[in-house]
Amino acid sequence: MSSNAFISGLELAKQFFKTGDMDRAEFHVRALLEREDNEEGYFYLGLIQNSSGKWDEALTSYYKAVSINHEYGNPCNEIGVVLLRMGKDKEAVYWLKKSVRCEQNDAPHISYFNLATLYKLWNRPERSLQYLHKAMEIKKDFPEAWKMWEDIQSDSNSSTNSN
């Protein structure tokens, strides 16, 4: 399959995904992957499966994407998120950190934000703030990160004042 045909087919699948038509999105991604292994195809298949609550299948697709391209950070981030949902925090940290080290990552600020969230859950505000700072350096207009920053600062100030 030509590269252009794959890209246009994947764009069609992405449109179905964005409009919430998961059955059509999955059909088109699977049809493309039958003809050609492609990391972005497996990444989108994982997103579709993840949005349907099929975490194990999503992980398999994300792992396949990473096996095709070890420097593709998007599936690494999603692996981390799914593992967090499954309660596998320590494994999640590995994948989230791998995501920010990858050369190809459409949204490294999201990976840093996810790491900040994890460290906040672990009651490690100093680490959380470090990752938030990195996220906000990459994307200045990131309201969720600014809100978490303010919440952590507020929590830190209130615990300092109560001592």
N, C-alpha and C positions, 0 to 999 in steps of 0.2 A: 504494500500500500504506500502510495506516495505520502511524503510528509505533509503536504498541503491537504490531502484528503483526510488524513488522521486529524489534523488540527481543526478542520471545519467540522468533522464529525464530533470531536470533543467539545467544540464550542456549542454545538446543538445540544449535547448532553448537559453542558453547564447551564444552558438556558432553561432546560426542563428542571434541573436541580434548583435553580434560583426561584422558579415559580412554584416549587413544591410538588411537581409531578415526578415523584421518585421512581415510579414504575418505568416511565419512558426514559428517564435519565439512566437508570440502571440498564435497561435494554440496549441503549445506544453505546454506553461504555463497554458493556460485555461484548457487543458485536465488534467494536473496535479492537478490544483485547484478544479476541479470537484470531484476528489477523496479524496483530503485532503487539509484542510486549512493550509497554511504555510506562515509565514511572508516574507520569501525570495521570494517565488513565487509571492506574491502580490507586493513586491518591484519591481521585474523585470517586472511584468505586467505594473506597473506604469511607469517604464522607457520606455517601448515600447510605451505606450500611450502618454507620454510626448514628445518623439521624433517625434511622428506623429502630434503634436500640439493639442492633445486632453487633455487640461489642467484640465478640470473638472473631466474627467474620471481618469486621473492620480492621482489627489488629492484623489479621492475616494479609489483608490487602495493603495496609501501610507497610508491613514488613517486606512485602514483595516489592513495593515501590523503592524502599531503601536498598534492597538487594540489587536492584537495577542501577541505582545511582546513589552511592554512599554519601554524596555531598548535597542531597536534596533535603533541606531542613523542614519543609512543610509537613511531610508525614511523620518525621521525628517528633515534632510538636504535638501532633494529633495522637501519636502513640502515648506520649506522656499524659495527655488529657484523659484518654481512655483508661490508662492504668490508674490514674488518680480516682476516677469514678469507681474503679474496681477495688479500691482500697490498697493498692500496691504503690504506696508513696515512694519508697526507696527506688524502685525500678523507674518510676515516673521521673524522678530527679535526673537519672542518667540520660533519659531520652530528651528531656527538656534542655539539659545542658548541651547535649549533642546537637540539638536543633540550632542553638545560637552559634555553634562553632562551624556549622555547614556553610559552604560558600554560596550555595543556591538556597535562599530563603526569602520568600515574598514578604514576610512579616516578622522579622526577628523581635520587634517590640512586643508582639503578642507572646512569644516564648519567654521573654524576660518578665512580662506581666504574670504569666502562669507560674513562673518560678517564685515571684514575689508573693503570689497568692498562697503557694504551698508553704513558704517560710512563715507567712503570717499565721497560717493554720498551726504550724509547729511552735508558735509563740517565739519566733526569732525575728523581732522587728528590725534589728540592725541589718540582717541579711535581706529581709524583705525590702527595706528602703534602698539598699544598694542596687537590687534588681529593678526596682521602680525607677531609680535615677537613670539607669541604662536605657530602660524603655522610653522614658521621656526625653532623653537625649536624641533618640532616633526619631521619635514622633512627638513633637511639641504639643500638638493638639490631640491629646489622649485623655478625655475626661474621666474614664474609669480609673486610670492610673493616678491622676491628680486626686480623685476622691479617696482612693485607698491611701495615698500619701498623707492626706489630711487626717483620715481616720487613725492611722498608725501614730502620727504625731500627737493627735488629741489623746489617744489611749496612753501614750508614753508620758505626756504631761500630767494626766490625771493620776497615773500610778506613782509618778514622782512626787506629786503634791500630797498624796495620801500617806506617804512614808514619813 
